[in-house]
Structures are given as structure tokens and as C-alpha cells.
């Protein structure tokens, strides 16, 4: 014979919460039977706050999604504008290049005018009676005018070419910047940060519920609604369907134990 203590074979399970939390409600009492794990035993006072926090974060996520979508739409519109601007700049550059023919034509006319003036001077030298001084002056003035027109045309063409090249380079830079902005927005992980915050808030919200860790019977209740959680558990649960007796016996009596 030996004196022993009967206890649940699976032991006693303590249900607790983070110290400092306040117990808002308790749905079971001592002696109540819990049919299955996960049954709600009660909730903490911070549940409402955690629920509001999750709702607020989800609202912020939707707002961030809308803002990101708007920024992406604007970035794509700017990229399209940059494409159009580059196309226009390229077309203008092509048009300016076509002016080289006009400048070359002016050069040819100047050479022809020089040749005509030389022949006129030669004629005036050989047969003065056939060429008047006025004709010489008119030819010289026309030659000078053509030279001035050619010089101005060449200068205008060089400036136009430089301007069109700068316009193309600026349009290419704008397009590159617009494409970089679109890529940056499309690969942004700002929404992922909100999702992580929501996931963390949901975990904290679940902590405000007190699910039963196992089926069994409520053995003891240590806290009542309104009290703050400390080091002691809120309640204890045990499965009383299988019990064990813990007793001390002499080693010599082990043979008689069944």
C-alpha cells in the first residue's frame, strides 16, 4: 500500500496572456467542459483597439494602392508625352537636315554669280563700250548680296542643327527619366510594408482572444473580468477522462506494482 495523488494523465494546462493586459470577458467557469480545442474562453480588453488598428491599416493600404495607381498613371502619361516629344524633335532634326540642300543651292548660285561677275569684268576690260559702270556695280552688289545670304543661311542652318540636336537629347533624357519613374513605381515595395503591418496587427488582434488549447474541464479560474493579467494564469484546463495516480513506493516493492 502507498499514499498517492490523483492527477490528469495529460497534466494541467494553464491559459494566460501578456502581463499588463486586462481581462474583458470570460465565457467559462470552474467545472465547465470544453468539447474541442479552439473554443473561445474569453477575450482581452485590447481586442477592440487591435480590431480598429487592423481596419485602419487596411484603409491605409487601399489609400496607398489608389495613390500608387494614380502615380503610375501619371508616370505613364509623362512617358507617352516624352515619346511624342522625342518623335517631334527627331522630325524637326530631319527637316533641318533637309535645309542643307537649300544652303548648297545658295552656294552654287554664289559661284555662278562670281563667274558671271568675272566675265563681266573681263568684258568691260576688253570692250569697255559694251559694259557700263552701272552694270558692274549692280553685278557686284548682287554678288555681295548672295554672299551675305549664303553666310546667313549657313549660320542659321548651323544654329538650327545645334538646336534640333539639343532638343533630341533633351527629349531622350525626358523619356529615360519617365521610363525610370514608371519602373520605380511598378517595382515599389511600399505596399508590401503595409501588408506586413497588417499581418502583424492581425496576429496581435488574435492574441486578444483566449482559445482553448485543448479539450477538457476548467479546473480553476484565477482572474475575473476587469482584472489585469499578471504572472498567474487566467485559468487552468485538464482532461479528466484519463487520470494517473502518482505515489511513492519502496524500491523493494516495485515487484508488486501492477
C-alpha positions in Angstrom: 0.0 0.0 0.0 1.1 3.6 -0.7 -0.3 7.1 -0.4 -0.7 8.8 -3.8 -2.1 11.8 -5.6 -4.5 11.5 -8.5 -3.9 13.9 -11.4 -4.8 14.2 -15.1 -2.6 11.9 -17.2 -2.0 14.8 -19.7 -1.3 17.3 -16.9 -2.9 20.6 -16.2 -2.7 23.3 -19.0 -2.6 26.9 -18.0 -4.2 29.6 -20.1 -2.6 33.0 -19.8 -1.9 36.3 -21.7 0.7 39.0 -21.9 1.1 40.6 -18.5 -0.5 44.1 -18.3 -3.5 43.1 -20.4 -6.9 43.4 -18.8 -9.4 40.6 -19.0 -12.6 41.9 -20.6 -14.8 38.8 -20.7 -14.7 35.2 -19.6 -17.2 32.7 -21.1 -16.5 29.7 -18.9 -16.3 28.9 -15.2 -14.9 26.3 -13.0 -16.2 22.8 -13.8 -17.3 23.7 -17.3 -16.5 21.2 -20.0 -14.7 22.3 -23.2 -15.6 19.9 -26.0 -12.8 20.8 -28.5 -9.6 22.8 -28.8 -10.0 26.4 -30.1 -13.3 27.0 -28.2 -13.4 30.7 -27.1 -12.8 31.1 -23.4 -13.0 34.9 -23.4 -11.3 38.0 -24.7 -9.0 40.8 -23.6 -9.8 44.4 -23.3 -7.4 45.4 -26.1 -9.4 43.4 -28.7 -11.4 46.5 -29.8 -8.3 48.6 -30.1 -6.5 45.9 -32.1 -9.5 45.4 -34.4 -9.7 49.2 -35.0 -6.0 49.2 -35.8 -6.4 46.4 -38.4 -9.3 48.2 -40.0 -7.3 51.5 -40.1 -4.2 49.8 -41.6 -6.4 48.1 -44.3 -7.9 51.6 -45.1 -4.4 53.0 -45.4 -3.4 50.1 -47.7 -6.3 50.9 -50.0 -5.4 54.6 -50.0 -1.8 53.7 -50.8 -2.9 51.4 -53.6 -5.1 54.2 -55.1 -2.2 56.7 -54.7 0.3 54.3 -56.3 -2.1 53.6 -59.2 -2.6 57.3 -59.8 1.2 57.9 -59.7 1.7 55.1 -62.1 -1.0 56.5 -64.5 0.7 60.0 -64.3 4.1 58.5 -64.9 2.9 56.5 -67.9 1.2 59.6 -69.3 4.5 61.6 -69.0 6.3 58.7 -70.6 3.9 58.9 -73.6 4.4 62.7 -73.7 8.2 62.1 -73.8 7.8 59.6 -76.6 5.8 62.2 -78.6 8.3 65.0 -77.8 11.2 62.8 -79.0 9.3 61.9 -82.2 8.7 65.6 -82.9 12.3 66.5 -82.1 13.6 63.8 -84.4 11.3 65.0 -87.2 12.4 68.6 -86.7 16.0 67.4 -86.9 15.3 65.6 -90.2 13.6 68.8 -91.5 16.6 70.9 -90.6 19.0 68.4 -92.3 16.9 68.9 -95.5 17.9 72.6 -95.4 21.4 71.6 -96.3 20.2 71.3 -99.9 19.0 74.9 -99.9 22.3 76.1 -98.4 24.2 74.2 -101.1 22.0 75.7 -103.8 22.8 79.2 -102.5 26.5 78.2 -102.7 26.1 77.2 -106.3 24.3 80.4 -107.1 27.1 82.4 -105.5 29.7 80.5 -107.5 27.7 81.2 -110.7 27.4 84.9 -109.7 31.1 85.1 -109.2 31.7 83.6 -112.6 29.3 86.0 -114.2 31.0 88.9 -112.4 34.4 87.8 -113.6 33.2 87.5 -117.2 31.5 90.9 -116.9 34.7 92.4 -115.6 36.7 90.8 -118.4 34.3 92.1 -121.0 34.5 95.6 -119.5 38.2 95.3 -119.7 38.3 94.1 -123.3 35.4 96.1 -124.7 34.5 99.0 -122.4 31.8 100.3 -124.7 29.7 97.1 -124.2 29.6 97.3 -120.3 28.6 100.3 -118.3 29.9 101.1 -114.8 26.3 100.8 -113.6 26.1 97.2 -114.7 29.4 96.4 -113.0 28.1 98.0 -109.8 24.8 96.1 -110.0 26.6 92.8 -110.6 28.9 93.4 -107.7 26.0 94.3 -105.4 24.2 91.1 -106.4 27.3 89.1 -105.8 27.7 90.7 -102.4 24.0 90.1 -101.6 24.3 86.4 -102.5 27.4 86.1 -100.3 25.6 87.6 -97.4 22.6 85.4 -97.9 24.8 82.3 -98.0 26.6 83.3 -94.9 23.3 83.9 -93.1 21.8 80.7 -94.4 24.9 78.7 -93.2 24.8 80.3 -89.8 21.0 79.7 -89.4 21.5 76.1 -90.5 24.2 75.5 -88.0 22.1 77.0 -85.2 19.1 75.0 -86.3 21.1 71.8 -86.4 22.5 72.5 -82.9 19.1 73.4 -81.5 17.5 70.3 -83.0 20.2 68.1 -81.6 19.8 69.6 -78.2 16.0 69.1 -78.5 16.5 65.4 -79.4 18.9 64.9 -76.5 16.5 66.6 -74.1 13.6 64.5 -75.3 15.7 61.4 -74.9 16.6 62.4 -71.3 13.0 63.1 -70.5 12.0 59.7 -71.9 14.7 57.9 -69.9 13.6 59.7 -66.7 9.9 58.9 -67.4 10.7 55.2 -68.0 12.8 55.1 -64.8 9.9 56.6 -62.9 7.4 54.0 -64.3 9.8 51.2 -63.5 10.4 52.5 -60.0 6.7 52.7 -59.3 6.0 49.3 -60.8 8.6 47.7 -58.6 7.9 49.7 -55.5 7.6 47.6 -52.3 5.7 50.3 -50.3 2.6 48.2 -50.4 4.4 45.2 -49.0 5.3 47.3 -45.9 1.6 47.9 -45.3 0.8 44.3 -45.8 3.5 43.3 -43.2 2.0 45.8 -40.8 -1.5 44.4 -41.3 -0.2 40.9 -40.8 1.5 41.9 -37.5 -1.7 43.7 -36.4 -3.8 40.7 -37.2 -1.6 38.5 -35.1 -1.8 40.9 -32.2 -5.6 41.0 -32.7 -5.7 37.2 -32.5 -3.8 37.4 -29.2 -6.7 39.2 -27.7 -8.8 36.1 -28.0 -8.4 33.3 -25.5 -8.9 30.0 -27.4 -8.9 26.7 -25.5 -5.5 25.0 -26.1 -7.2 21.6 -25.6 -10.4 19.9 -24.7 -11.1 19.2 -21.1 -12.6 20.6 -17.9 -12.0 24.0 -16.4 -10.2 23.2 -13.1 -9.6 26.7 -11.7 -10.3 30.3 -12.6 -7.8 32.8 -11.2 -9.0 36.1 -12.8 -12.4 37.7 -13.2 -13.4 40.2 -16.0 -11.9 43.6 -15.3 -8.7 42.3 -13.6 -5.3 42.7 -15.1 -3.1 39.8 -16.2 0.0 39.3 -14.0 2.3 36.3 -13.6 -0.5 33.9 -12.6 -2.6 32.2 -15.3 -6.1 33.2 -16.2 -7.4 29.7 -15.8 -6.4 26.1 -15.9 -7.8 23.2 -18.0 -7.3 19.5 -17.7 -8.6 16.4 -19.5 -10.1 14.3 -16.7 -11.0 11.4 -18.9 -7.6 9.8 -18.3 -6.2 10.1 -14.8 -3.0 8.9 -13.2 -2.0 8.3 -9.6 1.4 9.5 -8.5 2.7 7.6 -5.4 5.9 6.9 -3.7 6.8 3.2 -3.0 9.9 1.5 -1.8 12.2 0.1 -4.4 11.8 -3.3 -2.9 8.0 -3.2 -3.5 8.3 -2.5 -7.2 7.7 -6.1 -8.0 4.2 -5.9 -6.5 3.1 -2.9 -8.6 0.5 -3.5 -11.2 
